[in-house]
Amino acid sequence: RPILGGAEFTHLLSLASPGTLVDLRDRCIFELLYASAMRPDELCRLTLADVDLGRQRLTVRRPKNKRDRIVVFDKFTAQDLQRYLARVEAWQGLRKASDPFFLNMNGGTLNRNVLSTHFATAYTPRLEEKCGKHITLYSLRHTSATDWLDAGARSKKDLLPYVQRQLGHESLESTAVYTHVAIEHLRQ
């Protein structure tokens, strides 16, 4: 599966420079999908109560394997998420903890199919033109897992179980498919 290199991911972020609320939302989505390795449908189900910006972590509820998990993200993603929430609050006013974290263009719940279609029309062609790869939202999950393995394989011995927990895989075999790019470091 195609994954993004560092410069390619930076290019994706530049395509969603936070001028409008939708651009800022898209940038936050890209950062969060990469930082947390969440599935796009898990991201669409996030509520305000699920995201703890202060502790830089969130709870993924009702994932594919039906077991909730906590995933972490970095401070830069937290800062952009805070900017997004401030803009949404200015637009809609205070919201309840049970409200969706990410909104569609009309202020309703963001749907995975709508998000995927939006990404495919607004970003995929420009990424293909620049990178020569067909990138989907799910590619950010693969990019994240591969980058963790690639960077951590040099220093951690118990890396696969950590990545397995972050991805929410029940089986280590599911996580092992991400080792294809990082295989040289893992061999060492």
N, C-alpha and C positions, 0 to 999 in steps of 0.2 A: 504494500500500500504506500502511496506517496506521502512523504512527510516534508515539512518545511525545515530548511536550514535557518541559522540565526538571522542572516541578512534577509531571507525571504519572509520570516515572521515579522521582522521590523518593517518590511515593505507592506505587509498586510495591515499592521497597525497604522501606518501612514495613510493608507487608503480610507481609514475611518477616523481621520483627524477630527477631534471633537468640536465641530462647529455647531451642528444642530444636535438636538436631543437624541435623535435616531443614530447619528454618527457616534455620539458619546456612548449610547447604549451598546452599539455594535462593538466598539473598542473594548468596553468592559466585558462583553461576552467573550471576545477573542482572548483577552487577558485571563479571564477566569477559567475558560475551557483549557487553556494551555497550563496555567498555574496549578489547577486542581486535577486535571485529566478526567473531568466529569464527562458523562455522555450528554449530548445536546438535549435529550428528553429529560434528563435529571435536572439540567439547568433551567429548563422551562417550568418545572414544578417547584422551584425555590420560592419560599415566601420570605417576607421581611424577618420573621422570627427565626428562620433557618440560618441567617447570615450574621455572624458576629465579627464586625469590622475591627473592633478593639483587639480581639484575640487572633484575628486573621485566620479564621476558620469558619467552616459551615457544615451543616448537617445535610447529608443527602438522604432524603426520605423516599421510601418505596422504590429502591433501585431494582435493577434487573433481577438480582438474586433475592430480593425481598428483605434484605437485612440492611437497616440504616447504617450509615458510616459517617465518620467525621473526616473531612479533608481540609488541608491547610492551603493558604495562598500567601503571596508575598506582600510587603508593605506598599509597593507601587500599585498593585492591583487594588488594595484596600483604599488607597487615596483616590483612584479613579472611580471606584464604586461609591465612595462618599460624595464625590462631585455629581455623579449620576443621581443619587438619592436627593441631593439638594435641588437639582434641576426639576426632578419629578415632583418634589414637594412644592416648589414654586408654581408648578403647572396645575397640580391636583389638590394641594393642601395636604394636611396630615392624613396618613393612612394607617390602617389597622395592621397589627402584627401578622394576621392571617392573609393579608393581601399579597398578590404575587410580587416578587422582587423585580422582575423584568416585565415591562409592559409592551404591548403592541402599539402601533401608531395611533390607535384610537383610545388608548388608555386602558385597554382590557388585558386579559391574560394572554401572554405570548404563547403561541402554539408552535410545536416543533416543526410541523409541515410548513407553516408560513415562514418560520425562521430559516429553514433549509432552502426554501424557494427564494427568499430574499438574498441569502448568501450566494446561491447559485447564479442569480441574475446580476447582483451588484458587485460581487467580489471574485467569483471563480474565473470569469473571462479575463479580468485584469491580472489575476495571478498566473493564469496559463500563458498570457502574453509575456509577462515578465520572467516567470520561473520555468515555463515549459512543463508544468505539472498540473494535473487535474486535482485540485484540493477541495475537500468538503469540510463541513464543520467537524465531522468525526475525525478528520485528519489531524486536528489539533490535539485530540486525545492520544493518537498514535505518536505524534511529534513529541508530546510531553513525556510519555513513558519511555520512548527511545532516548530522549535527552537525559532523563534521570539515570537510565542504565549506562549510557555513554559516559556521563560525567562522574557517576558514582562508582563505576566498575574499577576505577583506579584506586579507590580508597576504602570501599566498604566490602566486607565479606558477606554480610547478610542483606544485601541489597534487594534481591528478588522478593523476599517476603515483605519488605517495606513497600516496594512498588505494587505488589499484589494487594496489600491493604488499601493503599491509596486509590487503586483502580476499582476496588470492590470485587475482585475475582475470588471465587471459592477455591479454585484449583490453581496451583502454581503452574501447571501446564498452560493455562490460558495466558498467564503473564509471560511465560517463556517465549511466546511468539514475538515479543518485542526485542528480543536479544539479537535479531538478525543484523542490525546496524552496529550494535555495540560488541559484537562477538570478539573482535581482536582484543579489546580491553578485558573482557571476561576471561579469555584464554590466559592472558598474562596473570 
